[in-house]
Amino acid sequence: MQTVSSHAPDDDAQLLSRRALPPFETLRAFDAIARLGGVRKAAQYLCRDHAVVSRHLRAIEVWTGTKLIQRTPAGSVLTEDGVRYHRDIASALDLIARATVDLIKRGSQSRS
Protein backbone atom coordinates (compact mmCIF):
# COMPACT_ATOMS: atom_id res chain seq x y z
CA MET A 1 0.00 0.00 0.00
CA GLN A 2 1.30 3.41 -0.92
CA THR A 3 1.33 6.14 1.70
CA VAL A 4 0.65 9.78 1.09
CA SER A 5 3.14 12.24 2.48
CA SER A 6 2.12 15.66 3.66
CA HIS A 7 4.21 18.75 3.20
CA ALA A 8 4.09 22.09 4.93
CA PRO A 9 2.08 24.39 2.67
CA ASP A 10 3.84 27.35 1.14
CA ASP A 11 2.77 29.55 -1.74
CA ASP A 12 4.36 27.46 -4.52
CA ALA A 13 3.17 24.16 -3.06
CA GLN A 14 -0.32 25.56 -2.69
CA LEU A 15 -0.37 26.62 -6.34
CA LEU A 16 0.77 23.16 -7.38
CA SER A 17 -1.70 21.33 -5.17
CA ARG A 18 -4.55 19.46 -6.76
CA ARG A 19 -6.91 22.03 -5.30
CA ALA A 20 -5.48 24.37 -7.92
CA LEU A 21 -7.00 22.20 -10.64
CA PRO A 22 -10.13 23.40 -12.37
CA PRO A 23 -13.00 20.90 -12.58
CA PHE A 24 -12.18 18.06 -14.97
CA GLU A 25 -15.24 18.67 -17.15
CA THR A 26 -14.04 22.21 -17.87
CA LEU A 27 -10.66 20.84 -18.96
CA ARG A 28 -12.36 18.33 -21.26
CA ALA A 29 -14.52 21.09 -22.74
CA PHE A 30 -11.56 23.40 -23.33
CA ASP A 31 -9.55 20.57 -24.89
CA ALA A 32 -12.40 19.75 -27.27
CA ILE A 33 -12.89 23.42 -28.20
CA ALA A 34 -9.18 23.80 -28.91
CA ARG A 35 -8.89 20.57 -30.91
CA LEU A 36 -12.08 21.00 -32.91
CA GLY A 37 -12.00 24.76 -33.42
CA GLY A 38 -15.19 25.88 -31.76
CA VAL A 39 -17.78 25.57 -29.03
CA ARG A 40 -20.50 24.02 -31.20
CA LYS A 41 -18.18 21.36 -32.61
CA ALA A 42 -16.90 20.59 -29.11
CA ALA A 43 -20.46 20.35 -27.80
CA GLN A 44 -21.40 17.92 -30.53
CA TYR A 45 -18.31 15.81 -29.84
CA LEU A 46 -18.97 15.79 -26.08
CA CYS A 47 -22.73 15.20 -26.55
CA ARG A 48 -23.48 18.37 -24.61
CA ASP A 49 -25.50 21.48 -25.37
CA HIS A 50 -23.30 24.26 -26.73
CA ALA A 51 -24.43 26.53 -23.88
CA VAL A 52 -23.03 24.02 -21.36
CA VAL A 53 -19.68 23.86 -23.16
CA SER A 54 -19.62 27.64 -23.39
CA ARG A 55 -20.21 27.86 -19.61
CA HIS A 56 -17.35 25.42 -19.04
CA LEU A 57 -15.09 27.62 -21.15
CA ARG A 58 -16.14 30.72 -19.23
CA ALA A 59 -15.60 28.87 -15.93
CA ILE A 60 -12.04 27.89 -16.81
CA GLU A 61 -11.29 31.44 -17.97
CA VAL A 62 -12.62 32.79 -14.66
CA TRP A 63 -10.78 30.05 -12.72
CA THR A 64 -7.46 30.93 -14.34
CA GLY A 65 -8.10 34.65 -14.75
CA THR A 66 -6.97 34.31 -18.36
CA LYS A 67 -8.70 34.74 -21.70
CA LEU A 68 -8.18 31.47 -23.59
CA ILE A 69 -10.37 31.97 -26.65
CA GLN A 70 -10.82 35.00 -28.87
CA ARG A 71 -14.21 35.02 -30.52
CA THR A 72 -14.10 36.35 -34.07
CA PRO A 73 -16.69 36.56 -36.86
CA ALA A 74 -14.96 33.56 -38.42
CA GLY A 75 -15.18 31.51 -35.20
CA SER A 76 -13.17 30.85 -32.08
CA VAL A 77 -9.40 31.22 -32.08
CA LEU A 78 -7.09 30.31 -29.21
CA THR A 79 -5.23 33.19 -27.64
CA GLU A 80 -1.48 32.84 -27.14
CA ASP A 81 -2.17 31.76 -23.54
CA GLY A 82 -4.85 29.39 -24.82
CA VAL A 83 -2.42 27.71 -27.23
CA ARG A 84 0.17 27.26 -24.48
CA TYR A 85 -2.37 26.00 -21.94
CA HIS A 86 -3.94 23.59 -24.42
CA ARG A 87 -0.57 22.14 -25.34
CA ASP A 88 0.11 21.43 -21.68
CA ILE A 89 -3.29 20.04 -20.70
CA ALA A 90 -3.59 17.97 -23.89
CA SER A 91 -0.43 16.12 -22.88
CA ALA A 92 -1.83 15.56 -19.40
CA LEU A 93 -5.18 14.33 -20.76
CA ASP A 94 -3.35 11.96 -23.11
CA LEU A 95 -1.43 10.55 -20.13
CA ILE A 96 -4.66 10.05 -18.19
CA ALA A 97 -6.27 8.31 -21.18
CA ARG A 98 -3.27 6.01 -21.69
CA ALA A 99 -3.11 5.15 -17.99
CA THR A 100 -6.82 4.32 -18.00
CA VAL A 101 -6.56 2.11 -21.10
CA ASP A 102 -3.58 0.30 -19.55
CA LEU A 103 -5.52 -0.24 -16.33
CA ILE A 104 -8.52 -1.59 -18.24
CA LYS A 105 -6.27 -3.97 -20.17
CA ARG A 106 -4.64 -5.22 -16.95
CA GLY A 107 -8.06 -5.70 -15.40
CA SER A 108 -9.26 -7.66 -18.42
CA GLN A 109 -6.17 -9.88 -18.37
CA SER A 110 -6.50 -10.64 -14.66
CA ARG A 111 -10.12 -11.77 -15.14
CA SER A 112 -9.15 -14.14 -17.95
N, C-alpha and C positions, 0 to 999 in steps of 0.2 A: 504494500500500500504506500502511495506517495503522500508525503506530508507537505503542507503548505507553510511556507515561512512568512513571517510578518516583518515588515521593515518600519522604522520610524518614518512617519510621513514628512516630507519636505515639499517645497513647491514643485520641483521637477518630477519627483515620484508621484505626486498627486496628479499632475498633468498626464503622466503615463499610465495611471491606474485605469482599470477597466471601467470605472465610473465615468471616465472621460469619453467613453464610446457613445456615439449617438445610437438610437434604437436600430436594430439590425434591418428592419423593414425599410427604414429611410436609406440605409446604405444600398440595399438591393434596388430600390427605386432609382437612386442617383446613378448607380452602375448601369442600369437598363437605359436610362435617359442618355447617358454619355455614349454607350455602345450603339444605340439605335438611332440617335439623332433627334429625339424629341419626346415630349411627354405622352402624346397620344400613342406613338409606336411602343413606348415602354409600357403604357397601361395595357395595351392589347397583349403584349408579350407576357406580362405578369397576371393577366386576367383580372385586372382591376379597372375601376372607373378612372378616367383621366383626371377627375377632380381629386381623387384620393392620391394619385401619384404626384400631382401638383402640390398637394398639401405636404406630402413627404419631402419633396424638394424644398419647399419653403421652410419646413422644420429643420432640415439639415443646414440650410443657410443661416437660420436663426441660431441654431446650436453652435455653429462654428463662427458666427459673426462675419461670414465671408460670402460674397456673391459668387456662385459657382456657374451659373448659366446666364448668358445674355440673350434676351428675347429680341429677335429681329423680325422684320416682315417676312423674311425667307424661312424663319424657324428658329429653333434654339441652337445656340453656339456656346460651347464651353468657354469660360473665361480662362485666363492664364492659370489662376489658382485652381479652377475646375479641372483643367487638363492635368496638372500636377497631382491633385488630390485623387482624381480617377485612376491615374497610373498606379498610385500607391495602394488604393483600396482594391483595385482589380486584382493585383497580385495577391493580396490577402484573401480575397474571396475565392480565387483559384486554389490557394492552399487549403482553405476550409473544404472546398468541394472535393479535392483530391483525397484529403484525410477521411472524409465521409465515405467516399467510394471504397477506399482501402478497408475501412472498418466494416462496411457492408460485405465486402468480399471475404474478409476473415471470418465474419459471423456465418456466412453461407458455407464456408469450408468446414467450420467446426461442427455444423449441424449435419454434415454429410456422413 
